[in-house]
């Protein structure tokens, strides 16, 4: 600071430069307000700047003060600032000489009392609930008898010992512990990463994937349990594909992860009881069921024996069943000899009746009659042959006369035929030319209409035709399902493709790759 006396100045006041005055004010403010606590409502908060610093303002009903949180301090904050949140900020007041403004540089930040925390929880609960993270339809059922249980908690507290002891007493299974911090800076991120880490494990990997998860912590104040109200923890719990049990605090303690979890346990010990059944009870129940099954089998066998015995008593004896067939057999055997004798007598009588008509004189008469008939037919045939020969001779004579005069007739008819053929050929050529002209005109007109209506003109403008496996055009997306082969026809050809979204294909349908169908060839018109 310079202290210059000007003899022409009417006063004895010291003269300062702007930088000197601004620096003096800055040192005075920082000395007077080196460590202050300010209560106010956050205003104008838009998240950290690209540099990592956060700029906003604190206000009440009558005043407003600018605030800044440097990048290093912001990463260590237990609570993240939110617009409209009432907080208590601890820091120092300083000025910004470049614009004659003052601001508070915040070193710690905390909500203004439990009421503010509850209001923040309610606001966050409404926001996440509106996204459907707490819907009952998202909840998954716990497995009845898990083989692997994953536990997300502190490895040094009494919680993990209680869980392991309870599981060992009820039903010993393999337990995998993912150690995390359960309160303090970064605890929310560690819990969320543990949940997502368990879900990322492969079922057949070196570390087996758990069948159920337990997120546990002992009791504490609202601030101690605040990590389990963190939005990142709630989203990780809602996204978990593994059924998740929330066991945070005591029975009266509620956090937002309790709403997103599939099951909420009142205590960590209760979570262990929910995760596994009691082995002794299962063994007793299995023994009771086995005894009941054996008793049912014995009673069933007794009932079946009694039924068989009753049926056996109702069945007739073997002699009763064979009595009627035996009688029929005896009667048939008795009548068999007499029947053979009668049959022989009847056959003999029939032979005698036929033999009585076979006498030599009758046979000789029959032969004489047939011989006379044959001679008459031969005589008639000879006369018919002679008449046919005479007719053939007369036809041959007439044919010889016609052949003698045939050359002259053939020459005359040939000349007339050639002349007539020439005339017909000329008329045919003229008619064919006219017919071809008319056909070409009609074909050109039809081709112009076809080209104007053809879909290939549409393809040239950048469109495409989708065809299914049977080469039929597809006009709606509902006709396709995931995994179906399709052909896409462009103006210059076709390509094959496979659908990835859509309805479920019919059961048993095989996926086939589609080979672009060849366009139909146009045949000749003639």
C-alpha positions in Angstrom: 0.0 0.0 0.0 1.4 3.4 -0.9 0.9 6.5 1.2 1.3 9.6 -0.9 0.8 13.2 0.3 -0.4 15.6 -2.4 0.0 19.3 -1.4 -2.8 20.2 -3.8 -5.3 17.8 -2.2 -7.8 19.4 0.1 -7.7 16.3 2.5 -5.1 14.2 4.2 -6.6 10.8 2.9 -4.3 8.1 1.6 -4.6 7.3 -2.1 -5.0 3.6 -3.1 -4.9 1.9 -6.4 -7.9 -0.4 -7.3 -5.8 -3.5 -6.9 -4.5 -2.4 -3.6 -8.0 -1.6 -2.3 -9.4 -4.9 -3.6 -6.5 -6.8 -2.0 -6.9 -5.0 1.3 -10.6 -5.8 1.4 -9.9 -9.5 0.5 -7.4 -9.8 3.4 -9.8 -8.0 5.8 -12.7 -10.3 4.9 -10.7 -13.5 5.0 -9.2 -12.5 8.4 -12.6 -11.6 9.9 -14.5 -14.5 8.5 -11.8 -17.2 8.4 -14.1 -20.0 9.7 -17.9 -19.6 9.5 -21.0 -21.9 9.5 -23.8 -20.7 7.2 -27.3 -22.2 7.1 -29.2 -21.7 3.9 -30.9 -23.2 0.9 -28.9 -24.3 -2.2 -29.9 -22.4 -5.3 -28.7 -22.6 -8.9 -26.9 -25.9 -8.5 -26.3 -27.6 -11.8 -23.8 -30.2 -10.8 -20.0 -30.0 -10.9 -18.4 -27.9 -13.6 -16.2 -29.5 -16.3 -13.2 -28.5 -14.1 -14.6 -30.5 -11.2 -15.5 -27.4 -9.1 -19.1 -26.8 -8.1 -20.6 -23.3 -8.2 -24.0 -22.3 -6.7 -25.5 -20.0 -4.1 -26.9 -20.2 -0.5 -30.0 -18.1 0.2 -32.7 -17.5 2.8 -35.8 -15.3 2.6 -33.8 -12.0 2.6 -30.3 -12.5 1.3 -28.1 -14.6 -1.0 -24.4 -15.4 -1.0 -22.3 -17.1 -3.8 -20.6 -20.4 -2.8 -17.9 -22.6 -4.4 -16.7 -26.1 -3.6 -13.3 -26.9 -5.0 -12.7 -30.2 -6.8 -10.6 -31.8 -4.0 -13.2 -30.9 -1.4 -16.1 -32.0 -3.5 -14.8 -35.5 -3.9 -14.6 -35.9 0.0 -18.1 -34.6 0.7 -20.4 -37.1 2.6 -23.5 -35.5 1.0 -23.8 -34.3 -2.6 -25.5 -30.9 -3.0 -29.0 -30.9 -4.5 -31.1 -28.0 -5.7 -33.4 -26.7 -2.9 -31.7 -28.7 -0.2 -31.3 -26.8 3.1 -27.7 -27.3 4.4 -25.2 -26.0 6.9 -21.9 -25.1 5.1 -18.6 -24.6 6.9 -15.8 -22.6 5.3 -14.3 -19.2 4.9 -15.5 -16.0 3.2 -13.3 -14.5 0.5 -13.7 -11.9 -2.3 -13.2 -12.1 -6.0 -11.3 -8.9 -6.9 -12.0 -9.3 -10.6 -15.7 -8.4 -10.2 -15.9 -7.0 -6.6 -17.9 -10.0 -5.4 -17.6 -12.1 -2.2 -18.3 -15.7 -1.8 -17.9 -18.6 0.7 -15.4 -21.3 0.0 -17.1 -24.4 1.5 -15.0 -27.0 3.2 -17.7 -29.2 4.7 -21.4 -29.6 3.9 -24.2 -31.3 5.8 -28.0 -31.3 5.7 -29.6 -28.9 8.1 -30.9 -31.5 10.7 -32.8 -34.8 10.5 -35.9 -33.0 9.1 -33.9 -32.0 6.0 -32.6 -35.6 5.7 -36.1 -37.0 5.9 -37.3 -34.5 3.4 -34.5 -35.5 1.1 -35.3 -39.2 1.5 -39.0 -38.6 0.8 -38.1 -36.6 -2.3 -35.7 -39.3 -3.5 -38.3 -42.0 -2.7 -40.9 -40.2 -4.9 -38.4 -39.8 -7.7 -37.3 -43.4 -7.8 -40.8 -44.7 -7.1 -42.0 -42.8 -10.2 -39.4 -44.7 -12.2 -40.9 -48.0 -11.1 -38.0 -49.2 -9.0 -40.2 -50.1 -6.1 -43.0 -51.9 -8.0 -44.1 -55.2 -6.6 -44.0 -56.7 -10.1 -40.2 -56.4 -10.1 -39.8 -58.4 -6.9 -38.2 -61.9 -7.4 -38.9 -64.9 -5.2 -36.1 -66.2 -3.0 -34.8 -69.7 -3.8 -36.0 -72.3 -1.3 -32.6 -74.0 -0.9 -29.7 -71.9 -2.2 -26.3 -73.5 -2.6 -24.3 -70.3 -2.5 -25.1 -67.1 -0.6 -23.4 -63.7 -1.2 -23.1 -61.3 1.7 -22.3 -57.6 1.2 -21.2 -56.1 4.6 -18.3 -55.1 6.7 -15.9 -58.0 7.3 -15.0 -56.8 10.8 -18.4 -56.1 12.4 -20.6 -58.4 14.4 -23.1 -58.5 11.5 -21.1 -61.0 9.4 -20.5 -63.2 12.5 -24.2 -63.3 13.3 -25.1 -64.2 9.7 -22.5 -66.9 9.4 -23.4 -68.4 12.8 -27.2 -68.4 12.0 -26.6 -70.0 8.5 -24.3 -72.6 10.0 -27.0 -73.5 12.7 -29.9 -73.7 10.2 -28.5 -75.1 7.0 -24.7 -74.9 6.3 -24.1 -73.6 2.7 -21.2 -71.9 0.9 -21.1 -68.2 1.8 -19.1 -65.6 -0.1 -18.5 -62.3 1.6 -17.8 -59.1 -0.4 -16.2 -56.7 2.1 -17.4 -53.1 1.9 -17.5 -50.0 4.1 -21.0 -49.5 5.5 -20.8 -45.9 6.4 -18.7 -42.9 5.5 -17.3 -41.4 2.3 -17.5 -43.8 -0.7 -19.5 -46.5 1.2 -22.5 -46.2 -1.2 -20.3 -46.7 -4.3 -18.7 -49.8 -2.6 -22.0 -51.4 -1.8 -23.4 -50.7 -5.4 -20.2 -52.1 -6.9 -20.4 -55.2 -4.7 -24.0 -55.9 -5.8 -23.1 -55.4 -9.5 -20.0 -57.5 -9.0 -21.9 -60.5 -7.7 -24.3 -60.2 -10.6 -21.4 -60.2 -13.1 -20.0 -63.6 -11.8 -20.4 -66.5 -14.2 -22.3 -69.5 -12.8 -19.6 -71.9 -13.8 -16.6 -69.6 -13.0 -13.8 -70.0 -10.5 -16.0 -68.1 -8.0 -19.5 -69.5 -8.1 -22.4 -67.0 -8.6 -24.6 -66.7 -5.5 -28.2 -67.8 -5.6 -29.3 -65.1 -3.2 -27.7 -61.8 -1.9 -27.8 -60.3 1.6 -27.0 -56.6 2.0 -26.5 -56.2 5.8 -25.5 -53.5 8.3 -26.1 -53.1 12.1 -28.2 -50.4 13.6 -27.3 -46.7 13.8 -28.5 -43.1 13.4 -30.0 -41.7 10.2 -26.6 -40.3 9.2 -24.9 -43.7 9.8 -27.4 -45.4 7.5 -27.3 -42.7 4.9 -25.2 -44.7 2.4 -28.1 -47.1 1.9 -30.3 -44.2 0.9 -27.9 -43.3 -1.9 -29.4 -43.4 -5.3 -26.6 -45.5 -6.8 -27.2 -48.2 -4.1 -31.0 -48.2 -4.7 -30.5 -48.5 -8.5 -28.0 -51.4 -8.1 -30.4 -53.3 -5.9 -33.3 -52.8 -8.3 -31.2 -53.9 -11.3 -29.9 -57.1 -9.5 -30.8 -60.3 -11.3 -30.0 -62.3 -8.2 -32.8 -62.2 -5.5 -31.7 -59.6 -2.8 -32.5 -59.4 0.9 -32.1 -56.0 2.6 -31.1 -56.2 6.3 -30.0 -52.7 7.2 -30.3 -51.6 10.8 -32.9 -52.8 13.3 -36.6 -53.5 12.7 -37.6 -49.9 13.1 -34.9 -48.6 10.7 -36.0 -48.1 7.1 -33.8 -47.1 4.1 -34.5 -46.7 0.4 -32.7 -50.0 -0.4 -35.5 -51.8 1.6 -38.0 -50.6 -1.0 -35.9 -51.7 -3.9 -34.8 -55.1 -2.5 -36.9 -58.2 -3.2 -37.3 -59.0 0.5 -36.7 -56.7 3.6 -35.4 -58.4 6.8 -35.9 -56.7 10.2 -32.3 -57.7 11.2 -29.2 -59.3 9.7 -30.0 -62.5 11.7 -33.5 -62.4 10.2 -32.0 -62.2 6.7 -30.0 -65.4 7.4 -33.2 -67.1 8.5 -35.0 -66.0 5.4 -32.2 -67.2 3.1 -32.0 -70.8 4.2 -34.4 -73.3 5.8 -33.8 -75.3 8.9 -32.0 -78.5 8.0 -33.3 -80.4 11.0 -36.9 -79.4 10.2 -36.5 -80.5 6.6 -35.1 -83.8 7.6 -38.0 -84.3 10.1 -40.5 -83.3 7.4 -38.8 -85.7 4.9 -38.9 -88.5 7.4 -42.6 -87.8 8.2 -43.5 -87.7 4.5 -41.5 -91.0 3.9 -43.4 -92.7 6.8 -46.7 -91.4 5.4 -45.7 -92.7 1.9 -44.8 -96.1 3.3 -48.1 -96.3 5.2 -50.0 -95.3 2.1 -48.2 -97.9 0.0 -49.0 -100.6 2.6 -52.7 -99.7 2.8 -52.9 -99.6 -1.0 -51.3 -103.0 -1.3 -53.8 -104.4 1.2 -56.7 -102.9 -0.6 -55.4 -104.4 -3.9 -55.0 -107.8 -2.4 -58.5 -107.8 -1.0 -59.8 -106.7 -4.4 -57.9 -109.5 -6.2 -59.2 -112.1 -3.8 -62.8 -110.8 -4.3 -62.4 -111.1 -8.0 -60.9 -114.5 -7.7 -64.0 -115.7 -5.8 -66.3 -114.3 -8.4 -64.5 -116.1 -11.3 -65.9 -119.5 -12.4 -63.7 -122.6 -12.0 -61.8 -124.2 -14.9 -64.3 -127.2 -15.1 -67.3 -124.8 -15.4 -65.5 -122.8 -18.2 -64.7 -126.0 -20.2 -68.0 -127.9 -19.6 -69.9 -126.4 -22.5 -67.1 -126.6 -25.1 -66.4 -130.3 -24.0 -70.1 -131.2 -24.6 -70.1 -129.5 -28.0 -66.9 -131.4 -28.9 -68.4 -134.8 -27.9 -71.6 -134.2 -29.9 -69.5 -133.2 -33.0 -67.3 -136.2 -32.6 -70.4 -138.5 -32.3 -72.0 -137.1 -35.5 -68.9 -137.1 -37.6 -68.9 -140.8 -38.7 -72.6 -140.7 -39.6 -72.1 -137.5 -41.5 -69.3 -139.0 -43.6 -71.5 -142.0 -44.5 -74.4 -139.8 -45.6 -72.1 -137.6 -47.7 -70.6 -140.7 -49.5 -74.2 -142.0 -50.3 -75.3 -138.6 -51.7 -72.2 -138.3 -53.9 -72.7 -141.8 -55.3 -76.4 -141.1 -56.1 -75.4 -137.9 -58.0 -72.7 -139.8 -60.0 -75.3 -142.4 -61.0 -77.8 -139.8 -62.2 -75.1 -138.2 -64.4 -73.8 -141.6 -65.7 -77.3 -142.7 -66.8 -77.3 -140.0 -69.5 -73.9 -141.1 -71.0 -74.9 -143.8 -73.7 -72.9 -144.7 -76.9 -75.8 -144.2 -79.3 -76.4 -140.7 -78.0 -72.8 -139.8 -78.5 -72.7 -141.2 -82.1 -75.9 -139.1 -83.0 -74.3 -136.0 -81.5 -71.1 -136.5 -83.6 -73.1 -137.1 -86.8 -75.1 -133.9 -86.3 -71.9 -131.8 -85.7 -70.2 -133.3 -88.8 -73.1 -132.4 -91.1 -73.2 -128.9 -89.7 -69.4 -128.5 -90.3 -69.7 -129.7 -94.0 -72.5 -127.2 -94.7 -70.4 -124.3 -93.3 -67.3 -125.3 -95.4 -69.4 -125.3 -98.6 -70.8 -121.8 -97.8 -67.2 -120.6 -97.2 -66.0 -121.9 -100.6 -68.7 -120.1 -102.4 -68.0 -116.8 -100.6 -64.3 -117.1 -101.4 -65.1 -117.5 -105.2 -67.3 -114.4 -105.1 -64.6 -112.4 -103.4 -62.0 -113.4 -106.0 -64.3 -112.3 -108.9 -64.8 -108.9 -107.2 -61.1 -108.4 -106.7 -60.3 -109.2 -110.4 -62.9 -106.5 -111.5 -61.3 -104.0 -109.2 -57.8 -104.7 -110.5 -59.0 -104.2 -114.1 -60.5 -100.8 -113.2 -57.4 -99.8 -111.4 -55.2 -100.7 -114.4 -57.3 -98.4 -116.6 -57.1 -95.6 -114.2 -53.3 -95.9 -113.9 -53.0 -95.7 -117.6 -54.6 -92.2 -117.7 -53.0 -91.0 -114.4 -49.9 -89.1 -115.7 -51.9 -86.5 -117.6 -54.2 -85.9 -114.7 -51.4 -85.6 -112.2 -49.6 -83.0 -114.4 -52.7 -80.8 -114.6 -53.5 -81.0 -110.9 -49.8 -80.3 -110.0 -49.8 -77.1 -112.1 -53.1 -75.9 -110.5 -51.7 -76.8 -107.0 -48.5 -74.8 -107.5 -50.5 -71.7 -108.6 -52.9 -72.0 -105.7 -50.0 -72.6 -103.2 -48.2 -69.4 -104.5 -51.4 -67.3 -104.0 -51.9 -68.8 -100.5 -48.3 -68.1 -99.5 -48.5 -64.5 -100.6 -51.7 -64.0 -98.6 -50.2 -65.7 -95.5 -47.1 -63.5 -95.6 -49.2 -60.4 -95.8 -51.5 -61.6 -92.9 -48.5 -62.5 -90.7 -46.9 -59.1 -91.3 -50.1 -57.3 -90.3 -50.5 -59.6 -87.3 -46.9 -59.0 -86.1 -47.4 -55.2 -86.5 -50.6 -55.3 -84.3 -48.9 -57.6 -81.8 -45.8 -55.4 -81.5 -48.1 -52.3 -81.0 -50.1 -54.1 -78.3 -46.9 -55.4 -76.6 -45.4 -51.9 -76.6 -48.5 -50.5 -74.9 -48.7 -53.2 -72.4 -44.9 -52.8 -71.6 -45.4 -49.1 -71.0 -48.3 -49.8 -68.6 -46.2 -52.5 -66.9 -43.2 -50.2 -66.5 -45.4 -47.4 -65.1 -47.0 -49.8 -62.5 -43.8 -51.9 -61.8 -42.5 -51.7 -58.2 -38.9 -51.7 -59.6 -39.3 -48.0 -60.3 -40.1 -47.5 -56.6 -36.9 -49.5 -55.7 -34.8 -47.2 -57.9 -35.9 -44.3 -55.7 -34.2 -45.9 -52.6 -36.9 -48.2 -51.3 -36.6 -52.0 -50.7 -39.0 -55.0 -50.6 -38.8 -57.5 -47.6 -39.5 -61.1 -48.4 -39.9 -64.0 -46.0 -38.5 -67.5 -46.2 -41.1 -68.5 -48.8 -40.3 -65.5 -51.0 -43.5 -63.8 -50.1 -43.6 -60.0 -49.6 -43.8 -58.9 -45.9 -46.0 -55.8 -45.4 -46.2 -55.6 -41.6 -43.6 -56.0 -38.8 -45.9 -58.3 -36.9 -45.4 -61.0 -39.6 -41.7 -61.3 -38.5 -40.2 -62.7 -35.3 -36.7 -62.8 -33.9 -34.4 -65.3 -35.6 -36.3 -65.5 -38.9 -34.4 -65.3 -42.2 -35.5 -62.6 -44.7 -34.4 -61.4 -48.1 -34.2 -57.7 -48.9 -34.6 -56.8 -52.5 -33.0 -53.5 -53.8 -33.1 -52.1 -57.3 -29.8 -53.8 -58.2 -30.3 -57.2 -56.4 -31.1 -59.0 -53.2 -29.3 -59.7 -49.9 -30.1 -62.1 -47.1 -30.6 -61.0 -43.5 -31.6 -62.3 -40.0 -34.2 -60.5 -37.8 -33.1 -59.7 -34.2 -36.4 -58.3 -32.8 -40.0 -59.1 -33.0 -42.5 -61.7 -31.9 -41.6 -65.2 -30.8 -41.3 -67.7 -33.8 -43.6 -70.8 -33.7 -42.5 -73.6 -31.5 -40.3 -76.1 -33.4 -39.6 -73.7 -36.2 -36.0 -74.0 -37.6 -34.0 -71.0 -38.4 -32.9 -71.0 -42.0 -30.7 -68.7 -43.9 -32.5 -67.1 -46.8 -30.9 -67.3 -50.2 -32.1 -64.4 -52.4 -34.6 -65.9 -54.9 -33.9 -65.4 -58.6 -36.3 -63.1 -60.4 -38.8 -64.9 -62.6 -37.7 -65.2 -66.2 -40.0 -63.8 -68.9 -40.9 -66.4 -71.5 -41.3 -65.8 -75.2 -44.7 -64.4 -76.5 -44.6 -66.5 -79.7 
